[in-house]
Amino acid sequence: MTFPVLTTGITNAVVFGSYSNALDCLTQSQRNDRIQGNPASASAVFAAGCFSGLAQVVVTAPVDLVKVRLQSQTKGWAGVGGDGYRGPIHCVTVILREEGPRGLFRGGLALTLRDVPCYGIYFLPYEITCRFLTEEGQRTGTFAVVMAGGVAGVVTWAFATPMDVVKARLQMSGAGGRVYQGVLHCMSVSLKEEGVRVFFKGLLLNSLRAFPVNAITFLSYESLMQILTRPPAD
């Protein structure tokens, strides 16, 4: 987990930075304007979220690949000459040596298909829940931000889990896992052999994790933005 932990700040910076700037561009307004009574439309929020999902794939794909391969190692694992990966740097080195730079983006299409629409969905329930829990003309409070962030995380993972299963299987393809020819082949084989329930493996765990993690993430984001965008005193 060292690799994803050390890079999660970068990933979230790309996600929220891309989202905020895309929303500014789409609405031709600034964050403070939207807070003070000119909220963005649902379509603009969704589009900005989709853009942020696409932007962060470049950062997330290699990090997620290394995490999945390290987590999937078991005692007696046959990959990497039977010795296994010794850590994230060794994992990256082996992938580059055996598969080239493209190997770091194995499963990237599945990741893109998961993250682009799901980040659109991610920000949409957040904005809707915040508006529902905030009186008109008032700044969104801590409770509303925490609840909205948690709801956004759970809703997003409900949509993301099927493609997350496919992504993880593709990332292990050729590294001790079953070899798949692509996204559609992985989906068809998994469906045929394990049924539709296979696409919802880990949904409960993801949901239980998603609420507190995303509640804290959005609270941190809103608190920092409130500090950084505070107008100068006269």
C-alpha positions, 0 to 999 in steps of 0.5 A, a space after each residue: 500500500 506504500 505506493 498508492 498512499 504516497 500518490 493519493 494526494 497527487 491523484 486527488 489534486 488532479 481530480 479536484 483541480 480538473 473538476 474545479 477548472 472544468 466547472 469554471 470553464 463550463 459555467 463561465 463563473 468562479 467558485 464563489 459566484 456559484 456558492 453565492 446563489 448561481 449554482 452550476 447545472 447538473 449537466 455542467 457538474 456531470 461533464 466537469 466530473 467526467 473530465 476530471 475522471 479522464 485526467 486522473 487516469 494518466 496518474 492512477 493507471 500505473 499506481 493502481 496496477 502496481 497496487 493490484 499486483 502487490 496485493 494479489 501476491 500469495 505465498 508460493 505465487 508463480 509470477 516473476 520467476 516464482 519470487 514475487 515482487 519485492 516492493 513497488 519499485 521492483 514491481 515497476 522495474 519488472 513490468 517495464 522490463 517484461 512488458 515495456 511502458 505500455 505494461 504500466 497501463 494494462 487495464 487502462 481502458 477498463 479504468 477509463 470506462 470506469 472512471 470517466 462516467 463514475 467521476 461524473 456521477 461522483 460529483 453530481 450526488 455531492 452537489 445535489 445533496 449539499 443543496 438539499 441540506 443547505 438553506 438557500 443563500 447560506 454557505 454549506 455547513 460541515 454536516 452537509 459536506 460530510 453527508 454529501 461526500 459519503 453519499 457521493 462515495 457510496 453511489 459512485 461505487 455502486 456504479 463503479 464496482 462491475 468495471 472495477 472487477 474487470 479492471 483488476 482481472 485485466 491488470 493481473 492478466 499475464 502476471 500469474 492471473 488468467 490471460 484475457 484478450 480485452 475488456 469484452 473478452 474478460 466480461 464475457 468469460 467472467 459472466 459465462 463462468 461465474 454469473 452476473 454476481 461476479 461483477 458485484 464482488 466487493 461492493 459491500 466492502 467498497 461501500 462501507 469504505 467509501 462513506 467515511 473516506 469520501 466524507 473526509 475527502 470532501 470536507 478537506 477539499 471544501 475546508 482548504 478551498 474556503 481558506 485558499 479562495 477567501 477574498 482579501 480583507 479591505 
